[in-house]
Amino acid sequence: MLPGMRLDGRKALVTGGASGIGAAIAERLAAEGAEVWVGDIDLMGAERVAREINGHSIELDVTSLTSANAAVAEIDDLAILVNNAGTDEFGFFPQTSPAQWQRVIDINLNGVINCTAAALPGMQQAGYGRIVNISSEAGRVGSKGSAVYSAAKAGVIGFTKVIARENGRYDVTANAIAPGPIETPLLMGAKELGEVGERLIDNMRSQTQLNRLGQPFEVAAAVAFLASDDATFITGETLGVSGGLGMV
Ligand SMILES: NC(=O)c1ccc[n+]([C@@H]2O[C@H](COP(=O)([O-])OP(=O)(O)OC[C@H]3O[C@@H](n4cnc5c(N)ncnc54)[C@H](O)[C@@H]3O)[C@@H](O)[C@H]2O)c1
């Protein structure tokens, strides 16, 4: 194996892989030798990323178990599932609506549950699997302007721990990553709130010990590690990739 080819021959599905952090994860896993399926509700975006990494694209709506099952069924011997698809609709809680709460929970929490449910039986049968869930520091410390998002991301951490507990005997590990503020279309979308949004972003930046926003590739490196055989004895953990924002 070439150095740096830790994922040689492994098949991976990255949800929400058409943009931001997911696109960087798809790129990094491919660079380490994985055969990558880029799954996204934005099929054109998924196709663009897949072309760049010589991978595959797949239309996937993580809020639908049927869609998750169909995507996973296309991949024989899926070894790595990265539950990355997510969204936020920034706003102070009283100004947000039940429809927004539902969307945020559906994509960020139910999406992880659906895709994990789809992928687990095959991994259990194979006796091998690596599940990496993209949570958020919002799920550990809470993020102003993101109440329901923080709740959903905390839910992802709890779910990850149980999947880790139940599946160690199949050599299936499950870990979460808690990114801090990462420069992607999602975070920059807060600017649509005008001055309040700018302040939210500045506030998050100043809470990192490095006093900067993170970049998608910095999250992707942590995903590659947890998906690789450098992390064979790590499960049920939540790894902060946040410049120290979530430090206790
Ligand atoms: N950017 C940050 O600061 C930050 C911080 C912490 C955690 N995260 C998490 O990282 C992950 C990626 O976020 P990002 O910043 O790259 O966002 P992004 O908006 O750039 O990308 C999200 C991707 O998810 C896809 N998606 C949305 N709904 C979907 C659905 N129903 N089914 C399938 N795909 C869907 C979008 O089409 C998009 O390609 C999310 O889970 C997010 O919550 C981001």
The ligand as an SDF file (V2000), in Angstrom:
LIG
                    3D

 44 48  0  0  0  0  0  0  0  0999 V2000
  -20.0950   24.9270    8.0080 N   0  0  0  0  0  0  0  0  0  0  0  0
  -20.0430   24.8680    9.3210 C   0  0  0  0  0  0  0  0  0  0  0  0
  -19.6470   25.8160    9.9760 O   0  0  0  0  0  0  0  0  0  0  0  0
  -20.4470   23.6140   10.0430 C   0  0  0  0  0  0  0  0  0  0  0  0
  -20.1720   23.5150   11.4060 C   0  0  0  0  0  0  0  0  0  0  0  0
  -20.5360   22.3780   12.0940 C   0  0  0  0  0  0  0  0  0  0  0  0
  -21.1430   21.3260   11.4380 C   0  0  0  0  0  0  0  0  0  0  0  0
  -21.4060   21.4370   10.1080 N   0  0  0  0  0  0  0  0  0  0  0  0
  -22.0670   20.3190    9.4680 C   0  0  0  0  0  0  0  0  0  0  0  0
  -21.2960   19.8680    8.3730 O   0  0  0  0  0  0  0  0  0  0  0  0
  -22.1570   19.2680    7.4100 C   0  0  0  0  0  0  0  0  0  0  0  0
  -21.8910   19.8670    6.0370 C   0  0  0  0  0  0  0  0  0  0  0  0
  -22.2220   21.2500    6.0870 O   0  0  0  0  0  0  0  0  0  0  0  0
  -21.6330   22.3340    5.0570 P   0  0  0  0  0  0  0  0  0  0  0  0
  -21.2580   23.4970    5.8860 O   0  0  0  0  0  0  0  0  0  0  0  0
  -20.6480   21.7140    4.1520 O   0  0  0  0  0  0  0  0  0  0  0  0
  -22.9940   22.7170    4.2950 O   0  0  0  0  0  0  0  0  0  0  0  0
  -23.3200   22.9320    2.7480 P   0  0  0  0  0  0  0  0  0  0  0  0
  -24.6280   23.6490    2.7430 O   0  0  0  0  0  0  0  0  0  0  0  0
  -22.1780   23.5240    2.0230 O   0  0  0  0  0  0  0  0  0  0  0  0
  -23.5340   21.4480    2.2180 O   0  0  0  0  0  0  0  0  0  0  0  0
  -24.5870   20.6440    2.6550 C   0  0  0  0  0  0  0  0  0  0  0  0
  -24.9280   19.6430    1.5670 C   0  0  0  0  0  0  0  0  0  0  0  0
  -25.9990   18.8160    2.0560 O   0  0  0  0  0  0  0  0  0  0  0  0
  -26.9100   18.6300    0.9830 C   0  0  0  0  0  0  0  0  0  0  0  0
  -28.2460   18.3080    1.4800 N   0  0  0  0  0  0  0  0  0  0  0  0
  -29.1350   19.1310    2.0880 C   0  0  0  0  0  0  0  0  0  0  0  0
  -30.2740   18.4850    2.3370 N   0  0  0  0  0  0  0  0  0  0  0  0
  -30.1010   17.2150    1.8790 C   0  0  0  0  0  0  0  0  0  0  0  0
  -30.9250   16.0610    1.8530 C   0  0  0  0  0  0  0  0  0  0  0  0
  -32.1810   16.1060    2.3320 N   0  0  0  0  0  0  0  0  0  0  0  0
  -30.4400   14.9310    1.3250 N   0  0  0  0  0  0  0  0  0  0  0  0
  -29.1850   14.8940    0.8270 C   0  0  0  0  0  0  0  0  0  0  0  0
  -28.3600   15.9490    0.8070 N   0  0  0  0  0  0  0  0  0  0  0  0
  -28.8250   17.0950    1.3350 C   0  0  0  0  0  0  0  0  0  0  0  0
  -26.8980   19.9600    0.2440 C   0  0  0  0  0  0  0  0  0  0  0  0
  -27.4440   19.8440   -1.0730 O   0  0  0  0  0  0  0  0  0  0  0  0
  -25.4100   20.2800    0.2650 C   0  0  0  0  0  0  0  0  0  0  0  0
  -24.7440   19.7270   -0.8390 O   0  0  0  0  0  0  0  0  0  0  0  0
  -23.5870   19.5030    7.9140 C   0  0  0  0  0  0  0  0  0  0  0  0
  -24.0410   18.3610    8.6130 O   0  0  0  0  0  0  0  0  0  0  0  0
  -23.4170   20.6570    8.8650 C   0  0  0  0  0  0  0  0  0  0  0  0
  -24.4340   20.7170    9.8340 O   0  0  0  0  0  0  0  0  0  0  0  0
  -21.0730   22.5550    9.3930 C   0  0  0  0  0  0  0  0  0  0  0  0
  1  2  1  0
  2  3  2  0
  2  4  1  0
  4  5  1  0
  4 44  2  0
  5  6  2  0
  6  7  1  0
  7  8  2  0
  8  9  1  0
  8 44  1  0
  9 10  1  0
  9 42  1  0
 10 11  1  0
 11 12  1  0
 11 40  1  0
 12 13  1  0
 13 14  1  0
 14 15  2  0
 14 16  1  0
 14 17  1  0
 17 18  1  0
 18 19  2  0
 18 20  1  0
 18 21  1  0
 21 22  1  0
 22 23  1  0
 23 24  1  0
 23 38  1  0
 24 25  1  0
 25 26  1  0
 25 36  1  0
 26 27  1  0
 26 35  1  0
 27 28  2  0
 28 29  1  0
 29 30  1  0
 29 35  2  0
 30 31  1  0
 30 32  2  0
 32 33  1  0
 33 34  2  0
 34 35  1  0
 36 37  1  0
 36 38  1  0
 38 39  1  0
 40 41  1  0
 40 42  1  0
 42 43  1  0
M  CHG  2   8   1  16  -1
M  END
$$$$
